[in-house]
């Protein structure tokens, strides 16, 4: 049987032994916690206040600068307006930050800026130059040079007034129109960086709008627009970074046929029908009617039968089949493309020697 008095005696001797063991070694306290002095290792070289269990205090300072680290941000700064921040860290051989030492900061332009390190950090707030471009910065502390840090100064988009390269342009329907801007520069004369997006909006007389996105390249923007389902006069506006401007008259010309080419009818006796090919169709601008233009063909035979078909232009021709008897000719043909109508009287003939119907091969 264990008596309570025996337990108390044993507990007393255990506490006494623990106290003797604790007093047998020294402990050091610093900003990172408590550690037996014998086990400090490299931590003994860390700067800061160290206190030992015997009441001693040691304030260890950083040694001479051995390495310098530099940061500059943001990586892209708006010319002449947005502030930048350069920060340098001076470190001794043990990684302690060196305080109270002069740092000479070079931002890639202008004179060297001297600034003292505070708690190991040297910081410089700066306004970039009005000229855009790439810059390299560096700093020197105690004769130790940092690696270079790069940053970029970009054009001030808020001061760019976008303009069209041409105030008037005309485009034929179903063709490609090229819309270009004048050189895009900010208030300091800097060109807008490649890849910056802008918007072009075309509005016709009925307030129908066409949105054309564009991207800056080589200081200007250029967009290619397939003109389709557009007519008449459109007004163009540009928008870049919240700044808009107008000044473009974009006219979609009516399709005018200057030369309708040959109208050829030939028989398809197997199905008691005829096939016709009209063209090549040349515009008043001197080139073939573009692919995809709608064409209306109305045919009336000599026996009074008729047929009306809508097709489209392909390779400058309109080629279609009609359920009309080959023996019902001659035929009165009316071709309407855009606002041009061409009327002819046509007899049957052999099919063209160079006939190729895409999709029928």
Buried (B, 14 or more C-beta within 10 A) or exposed (E): EEEEEEEEEEEEEEEEEEEEEEEEEEBBBBEEEEBEBEEBEEBBBBBEEBBEBEEEEEEBEBBEBBBBEBBBEEEEBBBBBBEBEBBBBBBBEBEBBBBEBEBBBBBBBEEEBEBEBEEBBBBBEBEBBBEBEEBEBBBBBBEBEBEBBEBBBBBBBEBBBBBBBBEEBEBBBBBEBEBEBBEBBBBBEBBBBEEBEBBBBBBBEEEEEBEBEBEBEEBBBBBEBBBEEBBEEBBBBBBBBEBBBBBBBBBBBEBBBEEBBEBBBBBBEEEEBBBBBBBBBBBBBEEBBBEEBBBBBBBBBEEEBBBEBEBBBBEBBBBBBBEBBBEBBEBBBBBBBBEBEBEEEBEBEEEEEEBEEEEEE
